[in-house]
Amino acid sequence: MLDFFNSILKTVSLSHLNILLVLGLALFGGTIGGRLFQKLKIPQVVGYIIIGIIIGQSGLQLVPQEIASKFEPFNYFALGLISFMIGGELKLSTLKKYGRQFLYILFFEALGAFFLVGLFVFIVMFLILQNIILALGLALLLGSISAATAPASTTDVLWEYKTRGPLTSTVFGIVALDDILALLLFAVCSSVSTIFLGKQGGNILGELLNLLYEVGAAVLVGAGSGFLLARLLRAFHDEEKTLTFSIGAILLVLGLSVALNLDMLLSSMIMGVLITNLAPIRSKELFSLLGRIATPIYVLFFVLVGTSLNIIGIDLMLGVLASVYLIGRTAGKIFGARLGGALSKAVPAVRKYLPLCLFSQAGVAIGLAIFAQQKFPGEIGNAIVIVITATTFIVQLIGPSFVRYAVTKAGEVGLNITEDDLIKTIKTQEVLAKKTPLIPENTKLKKVLSIFSRHDYLYYPVVDKKKCMLGVISINSIKETFSHQELSDFLLAHDIMETPVTTCAPDTPLAQVDEMLKHYHLDYIPVVKPDKRVAGIIERRGIQRFIATKLLDMEKKTKALG
């Protein structure tokens, strides 16, 4: 028996299960963590990242770095999907309305962070190192990286809380364009820094031409793919095929961008912009389908982001440098966004709360830091990576909460909901026609007809002396009595009522009632209290009227925001 167990153990290789264990742990743990933080009124994305930190490099180290690195293609896909959906928010009408505002705010918030981080880092590092060249090189590199804003965690909060309004539109516009400006600043500053720090390859013109290729070709690939996908979507009406085809298109664009060394996030974003503007009706269906499958992808992505955050190697000097970077970046974003908002005459909510939505930093900033480490190996490169990683850890935890606070104070939470979203959150008693007259079972036909003529309802409950449900009289019931006019003086409500197919309770979720109406092919369902007394009747047309009114109210609130 012992030999049998030993032979079994020899055939077991946990290394074959590592990736599956990581996926299961990330999804299961991330979902629980997100739910716990949501209960605490903190965005779910913070819970995802913290679970990742706990199991990653800075925590229990359950996910080895070599395993985490294998998920790089998945991270590309997650970022590409997020960029694609951000592009879907940039409709031509939005760009026409807020385009000038986007450019002003984008320019000033990015340059605000660049100048203040650069200035603070230069002063502090010169005082510590007494080396003006080294201090200037670090200031330029960290300043350019600070301009980047993470779109993923910011937009995840906006989607979680279903926000809509001028602040939401501005945030989508800024995070979509922010990284392009950060790449431009980094290209110039890294070239200048190579000259200051005595490295080879300090060719500013060459760096700018390379950037022009990365961005320009990415725009062409994204635009061409978006145009083609918008045309092809017209041939696909089945949801499963549309979803499969679209995911394939996103992966194809991402893979092509990586192969050609282009900005893949820009390619996927431009594709989303083209689709939402060239095929507005079909794109709504497409983005709705993608939204249904996006949650597990987001959970995995943010948990994996948390596993890769390493804040262990920070000494006193790097701690000071990270603090200076964080203060300069935060102050620069706040001051620049407010100045840009004031100059572009943005609505007060945007000027006041937009700065709170620009704190997060992640993928692009870390990518630029790693690139800087490769270009400037040694203490400078290592210092940049540690500073960016440490500050990313901090802003990724606090950033989403600030976004939630901002959109809540701006009054934009819950304004971007669909008919299905409303149905899921409403109880039957909210839609119930509460003033529906109850018809006693012994009521004569003449009085029943009088009740129908005085009210606008199509269905009326028939009750006994205790007001308990017996049946329902409908328009069809009344019509049938006309063929027996000779008996009309003798007919009572009990004689012409029909027995309801089913009933529901006042606290029954509206989504369940909607399913019952579809399942039984009904136009109404009587609503009965636990004590069997009638509460009223819920009609299909009443649900439609209620939902339409709610959506119209939200549309008015959105327009009132500016």
C-alpha positions in Angstrom: 0.0 0.0 0.0 2.8 2.4 0.9 4.5 1.7 -2.4 1.2 2.4 -4.2 1.0 5.9 -2.6 4.7 6.6 -3.3 4.1 5.8 -7.0 1.1 8.1 -7.1 3.1 10.9 -5.5 5.9 10.5 -8.1 3.4 11.0 -10.9 2.0 14.2 -9.4 3.5 17.5 -10.6 2.1 20.6 -9.0 4.0 22.7 -11.6 1.5 21.5 -14.2 -1.3 22.9 -12.0 0.3 26.3 -11.2 -1.4 28.3 -13.9 -4.8 26.7 -13.2 -4.4 27.3 -9.5 -3.4 30.9 -10.1 -6.5 31.4 -12.4 -8.8 29.8 -9.8 -7.3 31.7 -6.9 -7.4 35.0 -8.8 -11.0 34.6 -9.9 -12.3 33.2 -6.6 -10.3 35.3 -4.3 -10.7 38.5 -6.4 -14.4 38.1 -6.6 -14.7 37.7 -2.8 -12.3 40.6 -2.2 -14.2 42.8 -4.6 -17.5 42.0 -2.9 -16.1 42.7 0.6 -14.8 46.1 -0.5 -18.1 46.9 -2.3 -19.9 46.2 1.0 -17.5 48.8 2.6 -18.6 51.3 -0.1 -15.1 51.0 -1.7 -14.8 50.2 -5.5 -14.4 46.5 -6.3 -11.2 47.1 -8.2 -9.4 47.9 -4.9 -10.4 44.5 -3.6 -9.1 42.8 -6.7 -5.7 44.5 -6.4 -5.3 43.8 -2.7 -6.0 40.1 -3.2 -3.3 40.2 -5.8 -0.9 41.9 -3.5 -1.6 39.4 -0.7 -0.8 36.4 -3.0 1.9 38.1 -5.0 5.5 39.4 -4.6 4.8 41.8 -1.8 2.7 39.3 0.2 2.6 35.5 0.6 4.5 35.0 -2.7 2.1 32.3 -3.8 2.4 33.4 -7.4 6.1 33.1 -8.6 7.3 35.8 -10.9 8.0 33.2 -13.7 4.3 32.1 -13.5 3.0 35.7 -13.5 5.1 36.6 -16.6 3.2 33.8 -18.5 0.1 35.9 -18.2 1.5 38.8 -20.3 -0.6 37.9 -23.4 -3.7 37.8 -21.2 -2.8 41.2 -19.8 -2.5 42.6 -23.3 -5.9 41.3 -24.1 -7.5 42.7 -21.0 -5.9 46.1 -21.6 -6.9 45.9 -25.3 -10.5 45.1 -24.4 -10.6 48.0 -21.9 -9.2 50.4 -24.6 -11.7 49.1 -27.1 -14.6 49.8 -24.8 -13.2 53.3 -23.9 -13.1 54.0 -27.6 -16.7 53.0 -27.7 -17.5 55.9 -25.3 -16.0 58.5 -27.6 -19.0 59.2 -29.9 -18.7 62.0 -32.5 -21.4 64.0 -30.7 -19.4 63.8 -27.4 -16.1 64.9 -29.2 -17.9 67.8 -30.8 -19.4 68.9 -27.5 -16.3 68.4 -25.3 -13.4 68.3 -27.7 -12.0 71.7 -26.8 -12.4 70.9 -23.1 -10.6 67.6 -23.5 -7.6 69.2 -25.2 -7.2 72.1 -22.6 -7.5 69.8 -19.6 -5.3 67.1 -21.2 -2.5 69.5 -21.9 -2.5 71.2 -18.6 -3.0 68.2 -16.3 -0.2 66.2 -18.1 2.2 69.1 -18.2 1.3 70.1 -14.6 2.4 66.7 -13.3 5.5 66.8 -15.6 6.8 70.2 -14.4 6.0 69.8 -10.7 7.4 66.2 -10.4 10.4 67.3 -12.4 11.0 70.3 -10.3 10.6 68.5 -6.9 12.7 65.5 -7.9 15.5 67.8 -9.2 15.6 69.8 -6.0 15.5 66.9 -3.6 17.9 64.7 -5.6 20.4 67.6 -6.1 20.3 68.2 -2.3 20.9 64.5 -1.6 23.4 63.6 -4.4 25.0 66.9 -5.0 25.1 66.0 -8.7 23.2 68.3 -11.0 23.4 66.1 -14.1 22.1 63.0 -12.3 19.4 65.0 -10.6 18.3 66.5 -13.9 18.2 63.2 -15.7 16.0 61.6 -13.0 13.8 64.7 -13.0 13.1 64.5 -16.7 12.5 60.7 -16.7 10.2 60.7 -13.7 8.4 63.9 -14.8 7.5 62.4 -18.2 6.3 59.2 -16.7 4.1 61.0 -14.2 2.0 62.4 -17.0 0.4 59.0 -17.7 -3.0 58.1 -16.1 -4.3 54.5 -15.8 -7.5 54.1 -17.8 -8.3 50.6 -16.6 -9.0 51.1 -12.9 -10.6 54.5 -13.5 -13.1 53.4 -16.1 -13.8 50.2 -14.2 -15.3 52.4 -11.4 -17.3 54.4 -14.0 -18.8 51.2 -15.4 -19.4 49.7 -11.9 -21.4 52.7 -10.8 -23.0 53.2 -14.2 -22.2 56.9 -14.4 -23.2 59.3 -17.1 -22.7 63.1 -17.5 -20.1 65.7 -18.4 -17.6 64.5 -15.8 -17.8 60.9 -17.0 -17.5 62.0 -20.6 -14.5 64.1 -19.8 -12.8 61.3 -17.8 -13.2 58.9 -20.7 -11.7 61.5 -23.1 -8.8 62.3 -20.9 -7.7 58.8 -20.0 -8.1 57.8 -23.7 -5.6 60.5 -24.9 -3.4 60.9 -21.8 -1.0 58.1 -22.5 -0.2 59.3 -26.0 1.0 62.6 -24.5 3.0 60.7 -21.9 4.7 58.7 -24.6 5.6 61.9 -26.4 7.1 63.5 -23.3 9.0 60.3 -22.4 10.4 60.0 -26.0 11.8 63.5 -25.8 13.0 63.4 -22.2 14.7 59.9 -22.5 16.6 61.2 -25.5 17.7 64.3 -23.7 18.6 62.3 -20.6 20.9 60.0 -22.6 22.9 63.1 -23.5 23.0 64.4 -19.9 23.9 61.0 -18.5 26.5 60.2 -21.1 24.7 57.3 -22.7 24.8 56.3 -26.3 21.8 56.9 -28.6 20.7 60.3 -27.5 19.1 61.1 -30.8 16.0 63.2 -30.2 15.0 63.3 -33.9 15.3 59.5 -34.1 13.1 59.0 -31.0 10.5 61.4 -32.3 10.4 59.6 -35.7 10.0 56.3 -33.9 7.2 57.7 -31.8 5.5 59.0 -35.0 5.7 55.6 -36.5 4.3 53.9 -33.3 1.4 56.3 -33.0 0.6 57.0 -36.7 0.7 53.4 -37.8 -1.4 52.4 -34.7 -4.0 54.9 -35.7 -4.1 53.5 -39.3 -4.3 49.9 -38.1 -7.1 50.8 -35.6 -9.0 52.9 -38.1 -8.8 50.3 -40.9 -9.8 47.5 -38.5 -12.7 49.5 -37.1 -14.0 50.4 -40.6 -13.8 46.7 -41.7 -15.4 45.4 -38.5 -18.2 48.0 -38.7 -19.0 46.8 -42.2 -18.8 43.1 -41.3 -21.0 43.4 -38.2 -23.9 44.0 -40.5 -23.7 40.4 -41.7 -23.7 39.0 -38.2 -27.0 39.1 -36.2 -26.6 36.0 -34.0 -25.2 37.2 -30.6 -22.8 34.3 -30.1 -21.3 34.8 -33.6 -21.1 38.5 -33.1 -19.3 38.2 -29.8 -16.9 35.5 -31.1 -16.1 37.5 -34.3 -15.5 40.8 -32.3 -13.2 39.2 -29.8 -11.3 37.6 -32.6 -11.0 41.1 -34.3 -9.7 42.7 -31.1 -7.1 39.9 -30.6 -6.1 40.2 -34.3 -5.5 44.0 -33.9 -3.6 43.6 -30.7 -1.4 40.8 -32.1 -0.7 42.8 -35.3 0.2 45.9 -33.2 2.6 43.9 -31.1 4.2 42.3 -34.2 4.7 45.7 -35.8 5.9 47.3 -32.6 2.9 49.7 -32.5 0.9 51.2 -29.6 -1.6 48.4 -29.2 -3.9 50.3 -26.8 -4.2 53.1 -29.2 -5.0 50.7 -32.1 -7.8 49.0 -30.1 -9.2 52.3 -28.9 -9.3 53.8 -32.4 -11.1 50.6 -33.6 -13.7 51.2 -30.8 -14.1 54.8 -31.9 -14.7 53.9 -35.5 -17.2 51.2 -34.7 -19.3 53.2 -32.3 -19.6 56.1 -34.9 -19.9 54.0 -38.1 -22.4 51.4 -36.7 -24.1 53.1 -33.8 -27.0 50.6 -33.5 -25.0 47.4 -33.9 -22.2 48.8 -31.7 -24.6 49.1 -28.8 -25.4 45.4 -29.0 -21.7 44.6 -29.4 -20.6 46.6 -26.4 -23.4 45.2 -24.3 -22.3 41.7 -25.2 -18.7 42.5 -24.3 -19.8 44.0 -21.0 -21.4 40.6 -20.1 -18.1 38.7 -20.4 -15.8 41.5 -19.2 -16.2 41.0 -15.5 -14.1 37.8 -15.1 -11.4 39.3 -17.4 -11.3 42.5 -15.3 -11.0 40.5 -12.1 -8.2 38.4 -13.4 -6.4 41.4 -14.8 -6.4 43.5 -11.6 -5.5 40.6 -9.4 -2.5 39.9 -11.6 -1.6 43.6 -11.5 -1.6 43.3 -7.7 0.7 40.2 -7.8 3.3 42.0 -9.8 3.5 45.1 -7.5 6.8 44.8 -5.6 7.4 47.4 -2.9 9.9 45.5 -0.8 13.1 47.0 -2.0 12.6 50.6 -0.8 15.2 52.3 1.3 15.1 55.7 2.9 16.4 57.6 -0.2 14.0 55.8 -2.5 11.2 56.4 0.0 11.9 60.1 -0.1 12.0 60.1 -3.9 8.7 58.2 -4.1 7.1 60.6 -1.7 8.3 63.6 -3.7 7.1 62.0 -6.9 3.7 61.3 -5.4 3.2 64.8 -4.0 4.4 66.4 -7.3 2.2 64.2 -9.5 -0.9 64.7 -7.4 -0.5 68.5 -7.1 0.3 68.8 -10.8 -2.7 66.8 -11.8 -5.0 68.8 -9.5 -3.7 72.2 -10.5 -3.4 71.4 -14.2 -6.9 69.9 -14.5 -8.5 72.8 -12.7 -6.6 75.4 -14.8 -7.6 73.5 -18.0 -11.2 73.3 -16.9 -11.3 77.0 -16.1 -9.7 78.0 -19.4 -12.1 75.7 -21.4 -15.1 77.0 -19.4 -16.0 73.5 -18.3 -19.1 73.0 -16.1 -18.4 73.5 -12.3 -18.6 69.7 -11.6 -15.8 69.0 -14.1 -13.6 71.8 -12.7 -14.2 70.7 -9.1 -14.1 66.9 -9.3 -12.1 65.9 -12.4 -8.7 66.2 -10.6 -9.9 63.5 -8.2 -10.3 61.1 -11.2 -6.8 61.3 -12.5 -4.7 59.8 -9.6 -4.4 56.2 -10.8 -1.3 55.1 -12.7 -0.5 51.6 -13.9 0.3 49.9 -17.1 1.9 52.6 -19.3 3.8 54.2 -16.3 5.2 50.8 -15.3 6.0 50.0 -18.9 7.9 53.3 -19.4 9.7 52.7 -16.1 10.9 49.3 -17.3 12.0 50.8 -20.6 13.9 53.4 -18.7 15.6 50.6 -16.7 16.7 48.9 -19.9 18.0 52.2 -21.3 19.7 53.3 -18.1 20.8 50.1 -16.4 22.1 50.3 -12.9 21.1 52.5 -10.0 19.1 55.1 -12.1 17.0 52.5 -13.8 16.4 50.5 -10.7 15.4 53.6 -8.7 12.9 54.6 -11.4 11.3 51.1 -11.4 11.0 51.0 -7.6 9.6 54.5 -7.3 7.0 53.9 -10.0 6.0 50.5 -8.6 5.7 51.8 -5.1 3.7 54.9 -6.1 1.5 52.7 -8.4 0.7 50.5 -5.4 -0.5 53.6 -3.4 -2.5 55.4 -6.1 -4.1 52.1 -7.4 -5.5 51.7 -3.9 -6.7 55.2 -3.3 -7.5 56.3 -6.9 -10.7 54.3 -7.4 -12.2 55.6 -4.2 -11.5 59.2 -5.2 -13.2 58.5 -8.6 -16.2 57.1 -6.8 -16.4 60.1 -4.5 -16.1 62.5 -7.5 -18.8 61.0 -9.6 -21.1 60.6 -6.6 -20.7 64.3 -5.6 -21.2 65.3 -9.3 -24.5 63.5 -9.3 -23.7 61.2 -12.2 -24.0 57.8 -10.4 -26.7 55.5 -11.8 -27.6 57.7 -14.8 -26.2 55.2 -17.4 -28.6 52.3 -16.9 -30.6 50.3 -19.4 -34.1 48.9 -19.3 -32.6 45.6 -18.1 -30.7 47.3 -15.3 -33.8 49.0 -14.0 -35.9 45.8 -14.1 -33.2 44.0 -12.0 -33.4 46.6 -9.2 -37.1 47.2 -8.9 -39.7 45.4 -6.8 -43.3 44.8 -8.0 -44.8 47.1 -5.5 -43.0 50.1 -7.1 -44.8 49.5 -10.4 -48.1 48.3 -9.0 -51.2 50.1 -10.0 -52.3 50.7 -6.4 -55.5 52.5 -7.2 -57.1 49.7 -9.2 -60.7 49.2 -8.0 -61.6 45.9 -6.4 -64.8 44.4 -7.7 -66.8 42.4 -5.2 -67.9 39.0 -6.6 -71.7 39.9 -6.3 -71.4 43.2 -8.3 -73.9 43.4 -11.1 -72.7 43.7 -14.7 -74.1 47.2 -15.1 -71.9 48.4 -12.2 -68.9 46.5 -13.6 -69.4 48.4 -16.9 -69.6 51.6 -15.0 -66.2 50.9 -13.3 -64.6 50.1 -16.6 -65.9 53.4 -18.1 -64.5 55.5 -15.2 -61.0 54.1 -15.1 -58.1 53.5 -17.5 -57.2 50.0 -16.4 -57.7 46.9 -18.6 -57.9 44.4 -15.7 -59.8 44.4 -12.5 -59.5 41.9 -9.6 -62.7 40.2 -8.3 -62.6 39.6 -4.6 -64.7 38.0 -1.8 -65.9 39.7 1.4 -62.3 39.5 2.9 -60.9 41.1 -0.2 -59.1 37.9 -1.2 -58.5 37.1 -4.9 -61.2 35.1 -6.7 -60.5 36.1 -10.3 -60.0 38.9 -12.9 -62.4 40.7 -15.2 -60.8 41.9 -18.5 -62.0 43.7 -21.6 -62.4 40.3 -23.2 -64.6 39.2 -20.4 -66.9 42.2 -21.0 -67.0 41.6 -24.8 -68.2 38.0 -24.2 -71.2 39.3 -22.2 -72.5 41.2 -25.2 -73.4 37.9 -26.9 -75.7 37.1 -23.9 -77.5 40.4 -23.6 -80.7 38.7 -22.5 -78.9 37.5 -19.4 -77.1 40.8 -18.6 -79.5 41.7 -15.8 -78.7 38.5 -14.0 -74.9 38.3 -14.6 -72.6 39.1 -11.6 -68.9 39.8 -11.5 -68.3 36.2 -10.3 -70.0 34.9 -13.5 -67.8 36.8 -16.0 -64.5 36.7 -14.2 -61.6 34.5 -15.4 -59.2 32.6 -13.1 -55.7 34.0 -13.1 -52.9 31.7 -14.4 -50.6 32.8 -11.7 -50.0 35.5 -9.0 -47.1 37.3 -7.4 -46.3 39.1 -4.2 -45.6 42.8 -3.7 -42.0 42.2 -3.0 -41.4 39.9 -6.0 -38.5 41.3 -8.1 -39.8 42.9 -11.3 -37.3 40.8 -13.3 -39.1 37.7 -12.0 -42.5 39.1 -12.9 -41.2 40.0 -16.4 -40.1 36.4 -16.8 -43.5 35.1 -15.7 -45.3 37.3 -18.2 -43.1 36.0 -21.0 -43.3 32.4 -19.8 -47.1 32.3 -19.6 -47.7 34.7 -22.5 -49.7 37.1 -20.2 -50.4 40.8 -20.3 -51.1 41.0 -16.5 -50.5 39.3 -13.2 -52.5 39.8 -10.0 -50.5 40.9 -7.0 -51.5 39.1 -3.7 -50.3 39.9 -0.2 -49.1 37.1 2.2 -52.6 37.2 3.9 -54.2 36.4 0.4 -55.7 39.9 0.1 -55.3 41.6 -3.2 -52.7 44.4 -3.5 -53.5 45.2 -7.2 -52.7 44.1 -10.7 -49.4 44.6 -12.5 -49.8 45.0 -16.3 -47.2 44.6 -19.0 -48.0 48.1 -20.4 -47.7 49.5 -16.9 -44.2 48.1 -16.6 -43.3 49.6 -20.0 -44.7 53.0 -19.0 -42.8 52.9 -15.6 -39.5 52.0 -17.2 -39.9 54.6 -20.0 -40.6 57.3 -17.4 -37.6 56.4 -15.3 -35.3 56.4 -18.3 -36.7 59.8 -19.4 -36.1 61.2 -15.9 -32.5 60.1 -16.1 -32.1 61.6 -19.5 -33.4 64.9 -18.2 -31.0 64.7 -15.2 -28.0 64.0 -17.5 -28.9 67.0 -19.7 -29.3 69.2 -16.7 -25.7 68.4 -15.6 -24.4 70.1 -18.7 
